[in-house]
Amino acid sequence: MAVDLYSGFTNNKTGETFQCISFDENAFRFDWIVEQGGYIPFEHIHLQQDEIFYVKSGELRILIDGRQYIVGEGQSITVPKGKRHIAYNNQPSRLHCIIEYIPGLDNYKFFQCFGGLTIDGDTTKNGTVNIPKMLYFTRKMKAHCITRPTNIPAPLFYLAMNFFFIVGSFSGWNNQFENYTGDELRSFIH
C-alpha cells in the first residue's frame, strides 16, 4: 500500500510530524510539527527548489549558509535553492510550520519514500532515514527534487547515488520503492 502523505507520518526520533496539505507541479505544501527539542537531522541543500517556512506557532531557529535566523509566529523565511540549511524548534514548546517547496516537481513521490523509511523505522539512531536507500529511490525515480546532505560533496553524492542504485537493484530495494509509491499498481493499469 502506497504511503498516503495526506494522512501524515511521524519521526519519533527527531520529533517531527509531516502531513501533506497540497501538491501540484507549482508547489508542494505540508504541515511540519516539531516537538520540543526536535530538529531536522542533517544540514542539506535543495538543488532545484526554494523552501519557504511559514511559522504558525512556536519559534523556528534556522541556519542558512551558517547564518542564524529566528523566525516567530506569523513570520516566514525563504531558503533559496542551493543554500545549505538546517532548522530546529527554538522553544520548549511545539513548533508548527507550513513548509512549501517551489516548484513542486516530484516531491510527493520523494516524500512517499522518505515517509516509508521513517514509518518502517529504517533510520539511524538520530533519526536520519537510510541514506543509501534514499539515494537508490532518488535515482530510481529520476528525481528532480533532489535534496543533498551537505556533508556529502556533490561529485561524491552523484557517484554514491549511482553506486547505491546498483546495490539496491541487486538487494531488492525496488520492492520497498513500489510499496511506498504504489508504482507496482500502476504497472497493471492500462
C-alpha positions as CSV (number, residue, x, y, z in Angstrom):
1,M,0.0,0.0,0.0
2,A,1.4,3.4,-1.0
3,V,2.3,5.9,1.7
4,D,-0.6,8.4,1.9
5,L,1.1,11.7,2.7
6,Y,-2.3,13.4,3.4
7,S,-2.6,11.1,6.4
8,G,0.9,12.1,7.7
9,F,3.7,10.4,9.4
10,T,5.9,11.0,12.4
11,N,9.7,10.5,13.1
12,N,9.7,9.8,16.8
13,K,13.5,10.2,17.0
14,T,13.6,13.8,15.6
15,G,10.2,14.8,17.0
16,E,8.9,15.7,13.5
17,T,5.5,15.1,12.0
18,F,4.8,15.7,8.3
19,Q,1.4,15.9,6.6
20,C,0.8,16.9,3.0
21,I,-1.6,19.9,2.5
22,S,-1.4,20.1,-1.3
23,F,0.7,19.1,-4.2
24,D,1.0,20.0,-7.9
25,E,3.8,20.9,-10.3
26,N,3.9,24.5,-8.9
27,A,4.2,23.7,-5.2
28,F,4.4,21.0,-2.6
29,R,2.9,22.2,0.8
30,F,2.9,20.3,4.1
31,D,2.4,20.8,7.8
32,W,5.6,20.3,9.7
33,I,5.2,19.9,13.5
34,V,8.3,19.7,15.6
35,E,8.1,18.7,19.3
36,Q,10.2,20.4,22.0
37,G,13.8,19.7,21.3
38,G,13.0,18.4,17.8
39,Y,15.1,19.1,14.7
40,I,15.9,18.3,11.1
41,P,18.6,15.6,11.5
42,F,21.1,17.0,9.0
43,E,22.1,20.1,7.1
44,H,21.0,19.8,3.4
45,I,20.6,21.7,0.1
46,H,17.6,21.7,-2.2
47,L,19.1,21.8,-5.7
48,Q,16.0,22.8,-7.7
49,Q,13.6,24.3,-5.2
50,D,13.1,27.2,-2.9
51,E,11.8,26.2,0.6
52,I,9.6,28.6,2.5
53,F,8.8,28.1,6.2
54,Y,5.6,29.8,7.4
55,V,5.6,29.7,11.2
56,K,2.1,29.1,12.5
57,S,3.1,28.7,16.2
58,G,6.3,28.5,18.2
59,E,9.7,29.7,17.1
60,L,12.0,28.4,14.4
61,R,15.7,28.6,14.5
62,I,17.3,28.1,11.1
63,L,20.9,28.3,9.9
64,I,21.2,29.3,6.3
65,D,24.7,29.1,4.9
66,G,26.0,29.3,8.5
67,R,24.0,32.4,9.4
68,Q,21.3,32.0,12.2
69,Y,17.8,33.4,11.9
70,I,15.0,33.3,14.4
71,V,11.5,33.2,12.9
72,G,8.5,33.8,15.1
73,E,4.8,33.1,14.9
74,G,3.2,34.7,11.9
75,Q,6.5,35.2,10.1
76,S,8.1,33.3,7.2
77,I,11.6,32.8,5.8
78,T,12.6,31.6,2.4
79,V,15.6,29.4,1.8
80,P,16.6,29.9,-1.9
81,K,17.6,26.8,-3.8
82,G,21.2,25.8,-3.5
83,K,21.6,27.3,0.1
84,R,22.7,24.9,2.8
85,H,20.4,24.9,5.8
86,I,19.2,23.2,9.0
87,A,16.2,24.0,11.2
88,Y,15.4,23.5,14.8
89,N,12.5,24.0,17.2
90,N,13.8,27.0,19.2
91,Q,11.4,26.9,22.2
92,P,10.4,24.4,24.9
93,S,7.0,24.1,23.2
94,R,5.7,22.7,19.9
95,L,6.7,24.3,16.6
96,H,4.1,24.3,13.8
97,C,5.1,25.4,10.3
98,I,3.7,25.1,6.9
99,I,6.5,24.4,4.5
100,E,6.3,25.0,0.8
101,Y,8.7,23.8,-1.9
102,I,8.5,25.8,-5.1
103,P,8.2,24.4,-7.7
104,G,6.5,21.2,-6.6
105,L,8.4,18.9,-9.0
106,D,8.1,15.3,-8.0
107,N,8.2,15.9,-4.2
108,Y,5.1,13.8,-3.5
109,K,6.8,10.6,-4.6
110,F,10.1,11.6,-3.0
111,F,8.3,12.2,0.3
112,Q,6.5,8.9,0.0
113,C,9.9,7.2,0.0
114,F,11.2,9.4,2.9
115,G,7.9,8.7,4.8
116,G,8.1,4.9,4.1
117,L,11.6,4.6,5.5
118,T,10.5,6.7,8.5
119,I,7.4,4.7,9.2
120,D,9.4,1.4,8.8
121,G,12.0,2.8,11.3
122,D,14.7,2.4,8.7
123,T,16.7,5.3,10.3
124,T,19.9,6.0,12.2
125,K,19.8,6.5,16.0
126,N,19.4,10.3,15.4
127,G,16.5,9.8,13.0
128,T,18.2,10.2,9.6
129,V,16.5,8.0,7.1
130,N,18.6,5.3,5.4
131,I,20.7,7.5,3.1
132,P,21.8,4.6,0.8
133,K,18.1,3.7,0.2
134,M,17.1,7.3,-0.3
135,L,19.9,7.6,-2.9
136,Y,18.6,4.5,-4.6
137,F,15.0,5.8,-4.6
138,T,16.1,9.2,-5.9
139,R,17.9,7.7,-8.8
140,K,15.1,5.1,-9.4
141,M,12.5,7.9,-9.7
142,K,14.9,10.2,-11.7
143,A,14.0,12.8,-9.1
144,H,14.0,16.5,-10.0
145,C,13.5,17.5,-6.3
146,I,17.0,16.3,-5.3
147,T,18.0,17.1,-1.7
148,R,21.7,16.6,-1.0
149,P,23.2,16.3,2.5
150,T,25.9,19.0,2.8
151,N,28.3,16.6,4.4
152,I,28.5,14.7,1.1
153,P,30.3,16.7,-1.7
154,A,28.3,17.0,-4.9
155,P,30.6,14.7,-7.0
156,L,30.6,12.0,-4.3
157,F,26.8,12.4,-3.9
158,Y,26.2,11.6,-7.6
159,L,28.7,8.8,-7.5
160,A,27.0,7.4,-4.4
161,M,23.6,7.7,-6.0
162,N,24.7,5.6,-8.9
163,F,26.6,3.1,-6.7
164,F,23.6,2.6,-4.4
165,F,21.3,2.3,-7.4
166,I,23.3,-0.7,-8.5
167,V,23.4,-2.1,-4.9
168,G,19.7,-1.5,-4.4
169,S,18.8,-3.2,-7.7
170,F,20.5,-6.4,-6.6
171,S,19.3,-6.0,-3.0
172,G,15.6,-5.9,-3.7
173,W,15.1,-2.2,-2.7
174,N,12.7,-1.9,-5.7
175,N,10.1,-3.7,-3.6
176,Q,10.2,-1.0,-1.0
177,F,10.1,1.7,-3.7
178,E,7.0,0.1,-5.2
179,N,5.3,-0.4,-1.8
180,Y,6.0,3.2,-0.8
181,T,4.9,4.8,-4.1
182,G,2.3,2.4,-5.3
183,D,4.2,2.1,-8.6
184,E,3.5,-1.7,-8.7
185,L,-0.2,-1.0,-9.0
186,R,0.3,1.5,-11.9
187,S,2.1,-1.2,-14.0
188,F,-1.1,-3.3,-14.1
189,I,-3.4,-0.4,-15.1
190,H,-3.7,0.3,-18.8
